[in-house]
Amino acid sequence: MKYLISLFAIYLMMSVVACSTDPENPPKFRIRNDRATDASLQVKTSGGNTININNVKPGTTSDYQEVATGQVDITVTIQGQSGQYTASFLAQINQSYTVVVANTTPPSINVISP
């Protein structure tokens, strides 16, 4: 019986630790290019920073990059396409976002937050 109680206590402690959140984790985003050509992005954050991500290759996903909390505006230029495409999202603490350059006609930019 002591063995079962010990196992349950360990399980309970691990569950609590696994579910806890760190309020200090800044929001982060990455880029997934589903198109057949390169895409370049300019990301403007509410903190006043601008992040340029150039030549994201077709079929690839970039590493995550941290951003300030608040409004994030994205402008995308796609190789072989005229014009620029835009999207935005509200970055929140402890959240990860994937900006998808979709393989659609006309091209579209989607933001996914798992």
HUQUI-V771503 format. One record per backbone hydrogen bond with DSSP energy under -0.5 kcal/mol. NH is the residue of the N-H (numbers start at 1). CO is the residue of the C=O. If there is no record, write none. Layout:
nh: <NH	NH>
co: <CO	CO>
This chain:
nh: <5	6	7	8	9	10	11	12	13	14	15	16	17	18	19	20	20	23	25	26	28	29	30	32	33	34	34	39	40	41	42	43	44	44	45	45	46	48	51	53	53	54	56	57	59	59	60	62	65	67	70	72	73	74	75	76	77	79	81	85	87	89	91	91	94	95	97	98	99	99	100	100	101	101	102	102	104	108	110	112	112	114>
co: <1	2	3	4	5	6	7	8	9	10	11	12	13	14	15	16	17	21	22	24	95	65	97	99	60	32	101	56	77	53	75	51	42	73	43	49	71	45	43	41	51	52	39	55	33	35	57	31	29	27	91	89	44	87	42	85	40	38	78	76	74	72	70	89	25	92	28	112	30	97	98	110	32	99	100	108	102	102	100	98	110	112>
